[in-house]
Amino acid sequence: NFGVDLVRFTHHNKTILCASKRDSHYRIMYWSLHDNNILCSFIGHTDVITTIDLNPVDSSFLSCSKDGTTRVWEYLKKQCLIKINKSRTACFDNTGKLLACLFVKPSSTEENPTLEQMIHLFNTENYKDKPFQTFTLDSEQNEIRSLKFSPNGKFILLGTR
């Protein structure tokens, strides 16, 4: 018996991805609805999974966790392709070629604690551990919880508390 969260349809209308914790392992399950069979479990996160986002053009997807990692997985190859440390949340753009990750650094004084929030953009086709673009966000903003690209890829929507 296990609960599921963050349920997402894949590109195949009879399969889903969902987050779960089973046997003290946090996992993402690739599940066939046709025969109610778990085709694969993706294990690697060490804390609660908070985000799942499918690449719109291929069989990769990303997951983010409270363990501070973002991982890009390939569900047909059943492996982790990219691991990004210290990221809070992430999303793909509509072309699947851009990955936006949110990074948060506490930068505080005792009287005025603040969070420095930055968005890093990565090229998924030529990932080199370093972003090709970074944006520092206004420190007066609320803590960002989610990111989503606009359909034309020109804007990023920020979801806050």
Backbone as a ProteinNet text record, in pm:
[ID]
protein_1_A
[PRIMARY]
NFGVDLVRFTHHNKTILCASKRDSHYRIMYWSLHDNNILCSFIGHTDVITTIDLNPVDSSFLSCSKDGTTRVWEYLKKQCLIKINKSRTACFDNTGKLLACLFVKPSSTEENPTLEQMIHLFNTENYKDKPFQTFTLDSEQNEIRSLKFSPNGKFILLGTR
[TERTIARY]
83.3	0	87.9	66.3	142.1	57.3	78.5	8.6	86.1	15.7	80.9	49.1	137.2	122.6	179.8	147.5	204.4	180.5	62.1	30.1	30.2	101.8	111.4	95.2	12.6	7.6	137.6	185.9	302.5	252.1	338.4	298.6	212.1	209.7	125	2.7	-117.2	-236.2	-273.4	-205.6	-234.6	-122	-30.6	74.7	83.3	123.6	138.2	272	313.4	423.1	362.8	410.7	363.8	472.7	470.2	566.9	507.9	595.4	550.5	667.2	633.9	735	693.9	784	756.6	883.9	873.6	989.9	1102.1	1067.5	1159.6	1237.7	1191.3	1252.7	1154.4	1203.9	1124.5	1145.5	1036.9	1047.3	945.9	973.2	877	844.2	716.3	674.1	621.2	663.3	613.9	513.9	385.5	277.7	188.6	164.8	72.4	-69.3	-159.4	-299.2	-372.5	-317.3	-378.7	-389.3	-280.8	-281.1	-249.2	-251.9	-224.6	-91.1	12	144.1	245.9	331.1	438.8	551.7	579.3	678.9	820.9	836.6	969.6	955.2	1047.8	1056.3	1188.7	1184	1303	1336	1446.6	1486.3	1617.3	1625.1	1746.7	1730.7	1610	1586.2	1585.9	1628.7	1636.5	1536.9	1444.8	1340.5	1218	1114.5	986.8	1004.8	943.3	946.8	839	877.3	787.3	741.4	812.4	780.5	806.5	715.9	738.9	693.4	778.8	744	793.2	704.7	741	798.7	901.3	952.8	846.7	804.7	695.5	732.4	861.8	900.1	964.3	999.4	1059.4	1019.4	1082.4	1043.7	1125.5	1172.1	1240.7	1145.2	1176.4	1100	1193.3	1151.7	1233.7	1157.7	1234.7	1177.4	1262.4	1196	1263.8	1222.3	1309.9	1284.7	1329.2	1275.6	1319.9	1464.8	1524.6	1666.2	1756.3	1695.4	1772.1	1825.8	1774.5	1822.2	1710	1749.5	1664	1729.8	1649.8	1700.8	1620.9	1690.1	1624.8	1640.7	1526.9	1521.2	1475.6	1509.8	1463.4	1381.6	1248.9	1169.3	1175.9	1219.4	1239.2	1373.1	1476.3	1607.6	1618.2	1521	1514.9	1639.5	1681.3	1800.1	1793.2	1876	1891	1995.1	1959.3	2049.6	2128.1	2062.5	2121.8	2083.1	2177.4	2148.4	2202.6	2114.9	2152.6	2132.2	2236.8	2230.1	2186.4	2124.9	2085.1	1974.2	1894.3	1782.1	1652.5	1562.5	1435.1	1322.5	1310	1206.5	1256.5	1187.8	1234.7	1119.8	1142.7	1045.9	1115.8	1053.8	1097	1019.1	1078.8	1002.4	925.2	849	764.3	841.7	969.2	1050.3	1124.7	1128.6	1203.3	1353.1	1398.9	1541.9	1594.4	1504.9	1544.9	1492.9	1578	1542.3	1567.5	1464.7	1478.3	1479	1578.5	1588.8	1594.6	1527.9	1529.7	1630.9	1717.2	1815.6	1789.4	1798.7	1772	1890.2	1942.8	2051.6	2006.2	2014.6	1987.2	2100.5	2066	2165.9	2110.3	2148.3	2079.5	2174.3	2119.8	2178.1	2083	2124.7	2037.3	1910.1	1918.4	1801.5	1712.3	1769.6	1694.5	1722.8	1663.9	1686.9	1615.5	1686.1	1628.3	1671.8	1607.8	1645.3	1686.8	1801	1841.1	1793.1	1701.2	1643.4	1692.3	1738.7	1792.9	1737.4	1710.4	1670.6	1788.8	1824.8	1931.3	1867.7	1911.4	1864.4	1973.5	1935.1	2026.7	1977.4	2071	2040.6	2035.7	1921.6	1909.3	1981.5	2006.7	2074.1	2226	2278.5	2422.7	2453.7	2409.2	2422.6	2568.8	2620.9	2761.5	2777.4	2678.9	2682.4	2672.6	2679.9	2672.7	2559.4	2484.8	2376.9	2433.8	2357.7	2400	2344.7	2248.6	2191.3	2141.4	2159.1	2105.1	2031.7	1928.3	1850.1	1837.9	1877.9	1857.1	1724.8	1640.8	1507.7	1507.5	1414	1398.7	1389	1473	1477.5	1351.6	1269	1144.6	1033.9	1055.8	954.4	932.7	813.8	786.1	866	873.8	945.6	876.3	950.9	896.5	883.8	771.1	743.2	737.4	703.7	690.1	727.2	766.9	802.2	724	686.2	622.2	646.9	696.3	717	583.7	576.6	460.7	466.4	352.7	353.5	455.3	482.9	580.7	724.2	742.5	875.4	942.1	871.5	932	920.1	831.1	806.7	811.9	842.1	837.3	743.1	641.6	547.5	605.3	601.9	654.5	538.6	526.7	424	484.7	418	470.4	373.7	416.1	329.8	205
-118.3	0	124.9	214.5	339	447.4	569.5	682.2	737.5	808.9	870.9	1020	1096.6	1241.2	1285.1	1406.3	1466.8	1380	1329.4	1240	1317.9	1267	1330.5	1224.7	1253.6	1167.1	1183.5	1075.6	1084	1109.1	1094.3	1112.1	996.4	889.3	773.9	784.7	789.9	819.2	710.5	599.7	493.2	474	570.8	563	695.7	685.9	804.2	798.5	912.5	924.6	976.8	927.2	977.6	958.3	1044	1037.9	955.1	885.9	803.6	777.5	730.8	681.8	540.2	447	306.8	244.1	169.6	101.9	201.3	317	425.4	481.4	453.8	510.7	606.1	725.2	818.4	779.7	771.4	721.7	788.6	779.3	817.7	689.7	663	539.7	571.2	491.7	494.7	380	413	319.6	303.9	180.3	150.6	141.5	223.8	216.6	105.3	63.8	-41.6	-172.5	-210.6	-336.9	-316.5	-189.1	-155.3	-213.5	-189.5	-245	-131.9	-134.3	-36.7	-83.8	-5.9	-43.4	-16.5	87.2	123.1	216.9	208	303.4	376.4	507.1	591	631.5	580.3	604.1	681.6	784.7	865.2	979.5	1033.5	1141.9	1085.6	1168.3	1125	1196.6	1274.2	1341.9	1355.2	1416.3	1426.6	1490.8	1430.5	1483.1	1590.6	1708.4	1824.3	1865.9	1823.2	1864.8	1750	1731.7	1646.7	1728.1	1738.7	1810.6	1729.5	1702.4	1624.9	1714.4	1663.9	1731.3	1715.6	1824.6	1814.1	1745.9	1720.5	1666.9	1528.7	1477.9	1344.8	1272.5	1161.5	1078.6	1109.4	1232.1	1270.3	1350.1	1353.2	1433.2	1477.3	1577.6	1622	1603.3	1592.1	1586.3	1673.4	1735.7	1815.5	1760.3	1775.6	1718.3	1814.9	1793.2	1870.1	1838.3	1737.3	1709.1	1809.5	1903.2	2008.4	1970	1862.9	1824.1	1829.6	1860.9	1846.2	1739.1	1644.7	1536.1	1530.8	1509.5	1485	1336.3	1270.5	1125.6	1094.3	978.7	925.9	801.8	806.3	691.4	575.6	593.4	478	409	487.9	430.5	393.6	441.5	410.3	456.9	581.8	631.9	782.2	828.2	971.4	1025.6	1129.3	1188.9	1306.4	1386.6	1509	1519.9	1558.5	1587.9	1727.3	1813.9	1950.6	1968.9	2005	2021.7	2162.6	2173	2299.9	2372.5	2300.2	2357.8	2328.2	2425.8	2408.2	2356.5	2412.5	2369.5	2397.6	2341.6	2354.6	2327.6	2360.5	2328.9	2331.8	2264.5	2269.2	2378.3	2431.9	2520.8	2435.6	2500	2425	2355.4	2386.7	2317.2	2198.6	2190.4	2084.7	2106.8	2217.5	2244.5	2328.7	2397.6	2481.2	2423.4	2430.6	2389.3	2508.8	2553.2	2663.1	2602.9	2639.1	2591.1	2709.8	2696.9	2799.8	2763.4	2858.6	2842.9	2949.3	2911.7	3003.3	3000.2	3120.1	3131.8	3225.3	3180.5	3276.1	3379.6	3505.3	3611.5	3710.9	3692.8	3767.9	3831.2	3929.1	3983.8	3942.7	3951.8	3911.1	3994.2	4121.3	4208.6	4193.3	4152.3	4151.9	4024.7	3910	3789.3	3797.2	3762.9	3764.4	3638.6	3615.8	3505.8	3563.5	3519.3	3556.4	3444.7	3478.3	3379	3405.7	3300.6	3313.1	3202.6	3235.8	3136.6	3114.4	2988.1	2950.6	2879.6	2914.1	2847.3	2755.5	2630.6	2529.6	2483	2445.2	2384.2	2233.2	2170.4	2026.4	1941.7	1997.7	1922	1921.8	2019.4	2032.3	2074	1994.1	2026.6	2017.4	2123.6	2126.3	2166.4	2139.6	2173.6	2322.8	2405.5	2549.6	2607.5	2701.3	2763.9	2857.8	2878.5	2976.3	3114.5	3121.9	3250.1	3240.6	3348	3352.7	3484.4	3478.5	3596.4	3601.2	3712.5	3732.1	3804.4	3750.5	3806.2	3907.4	3996.4	4099.3	4035	4077.9	4016.5	4043.2	4135.8	4164.4	4064.7	3981.7	3885.2	3779.3	3720.4	3606.8	3486.5	3387.6	3265.4	3196.1	3170.6	3109.4	2958.6	2903.7	2760.6	2686.4	2757	2688.3	2781.3	2719.8	2790.3	2728.8	2811.3	2759.7	2856.2	2804.2	2886.8	2918.7	3037	3070.2	2984.9	2968.7	2886.9	2931.8	3063	3109.7	3106.4	3069.6	3057.6	3188.2	3300.3	3430.5	3473.3	3410.9	3450.2	3328.3	3352.4	3247	3295	3215.5	3244.3	3192.6	3274.1	3237.4	3220.5	3103.3	3079.2	3093.5	3170.7	3195.4	3141.4	3149.4	3108.6	3191.3
0	0	0	-94.4	-98.5	-162.5	-121.7	-180.5	-297.9	-384.1	-498.8	-499	-562.1	-570.4	-704.7	-745.2	-866.6	-989.8	-1008.5	-1119.8	-1250.6	-1350.3	-1481.8	-1590.8	-1692.3	-1809.2	-1886.9	-1946.4	-2034.6	-2176.7	-2275.8	-2415.2	-2463.2	-2387.3	-2418.9	-2328.8	-2387.2	-2307.7	-2207.7	-2208.6	-2112	-2010.8	-1999.5	-1897.5	-1823	-1695.6	-1611.2	-1538.6	-1489.4	-1394.5	-1264.6	-1152.3	-1023.8	-919.1	-818.3	-708.9	-595.8	-522.7	-411.1	-317.2	-198.9	-105.2	-67.2	-86.5	-55.8	-2.9	104.3	164.1	193.4	245.8	280.6	161.2	39.5	-80.9	-147.6	-181.7	-260.9	-405.4	-479.9	-617.2	-707.5	-836.7	-938.7	-1013.4	-1025.4	-1091.5	-1231.3	-1326.9	-1464.6	-1471.3	-1484.1	-1457.1	-1580	-1618.5	-1728	-1673.1	-1724.1	-1684.3	-1757.9	-1870.5	-1951.1	-1872.8	-1804.5	-1729.1	-1580.4	-1533.9	-1394	-1346.5	-1425.4	-1397.6	-1389	-1286.7	-1277	-1368.4	-1471.2	-1571.4	-1523.7	-1441.1	-1393.1	-1274.4	-1180.7	-1070.7	-1081.2	-1067.2	-1072.8	-930.1	-878.9	-740.4	-739.7	-655.8	-646.2	-548.8	-539.1	-443.7	-302.2	-207.4	-67.7	22.3	-37.9	38	-52.5	-1.5	-71.6	-209.4	-311.2	-447.4	-458.2	-506.3	-507.1	-646.4	-750	-886.9	-982.7	-1078.2	-1195	-1314.8	-1416.9	-1538.9	-1657.4	-1751.8	-1870.2	-1978.3	-2044.9	-2162.5	-2271	-2336	-2433.4	-2564.7	-2589.3	-2720.2	-2718	-2600.4	-2598.3	-2470.1	-2441.7	-2327.1	-2202.1	-2189.5	-2066.4	-1978.7	-1850.8	-1756.8	-1646.5	-1571.2	-1459.2	-1329.9	-1223.6	-1089.5	-998.8	-902.4	-800.4	-665.2	-567.9	-436.8	-328.4	-209.6	-93	-57.1	-121.1	-98.9	-171.3	-246.8	-313.3	-449.3	-507.9	-640.3	-742.2	-864.5	-981.7	-1066.2	-1110.3	-1194.6	-1323.6	-1433.8	-1561.8	-1590.2	-1611.3	-1630.9	-1773.4	-1820.3	-1948.9	-1917.8	-1940.5	-1899.8	-1996	-2117.5	-2205.3	-2177.6	-2147.8	-2114.2	-1966.8	-1885.1	-1741.7	-1665.5	-1691	-1622.8	-1600.2	-1506.7	-1480.2	-1577.6	-1651.8	-1750.2	-1693.1	-1608.8	-1555	-1408.4	-1323.7	-1183.4	-1153	-1103.6	-1070.3	-920.7	-849.7	-704.2	-666.7	-550.3	-487	-561.7	-637	-710	-635	-629.7	-557.4	-644.8	-765.5	-858.5	-999.6	-1099.2	-1236.8	-1333.4	-1461.3	-1567.1	-1702.4	-1798.9	-1938	-2010.5	-2117.1	-2203.9	-2304.5	-2393.4	-2486.7	-2597.6	-2615.4	-2716	-2655.2	-2522.5	-2454.4	-2455.1	-2512.4	-2521.9	-2406.9	-2336.6	-2223.6	-2093.9	-1993.8	-1859.4	-1768.8	-1697.7	-1601.3	-1461.8	-1380.8	-1242.4	-1148.2	-1034.7	-932.1	-825.2	-793.3	-686.7	-581.7	-455.5	-345.5	-250.4	-219.6	-121.7	-11.5	114.1	222.1	224.5	224.9	235.9	336.4	459.5	563.2	663	726	847.6	958.7	1080.8	1190.8	1196.1	1159.8	1164.6	1042.6	928.6	803.4	722	760.4	681.4	546.4	438.3	303.8	229.3	116.1	28.3	-105.9	-156.7	-292.1	-383.1	-474.3	-564	-706.2	-771.1	-906.1	-994.2	-1119.1	-1218.2	-1310.8	-1329.2	-1421.3	-1539.9	-1659.1	-1780.4	-1833.4	-1860	-1913	-2048.7	-2135.8	-2264	-2242.4	-2263.3	-2238.4	-2343.1	-2461	-2566	-2549.4	-2477.8	-2463.3	-2320	-2224.8	-2083.4	-2041.7	-1977	-1935.4	-1789.5	-1706.1	-1563.3	-1534.9	-1634.8	-1612.4	-1695.9	-1637.7	-1714.7	-1819.9	-1926.2	-2026.1	-1993.9	-1899.5	-1859.8	-1716.1	-1639.4	-1503.1	-1482.3	-1399.6	-1364.8	-1213.7	-1153.3	-1010.1	-993.5	-906.2	-886.5	-773.4	-776.7	-675	-537.1	-444	-311.1	-230	-273	-201.4	-236.9	-337	-379	-272.1	-270.7	-184.4	-230.3	-144.7	-179.2	-296.7	-402.3	-523.7	-502.5	-543.3	-527.8	-660.6	-770.1	-898.8	-1013.7	-1124.8	-1247.7	-1362.6	-1460.4	-1581.1	-1694.6	-1808.1	-1926.5	-1992.5	-2056.4	-2139.1	-2266	-2336	-2458.4	-2563	-2571.7	-2670.3	-2616.2	-2488.8	-2430.5	-2393.7	-2406.1	-2378.4	-2232.7	-2158.2	-2020	-1928.5	-1802.9	-1702.5	-1592.2	-1566.5	-1459.1	-1328.9	-1225.3	-1095	-998	-936.8	-837.2	-698.2	-611.8	-478	-373.8	-250.4	-138.6	-135.8
[MASK]
+++++++++++++++++++++++++++++++++++++++++++++++++++++++++++++++++++++++++++++++++++++++++++++++++++++++++++++++++++++++++++++++++++++++++++++++++++++++++++++++++

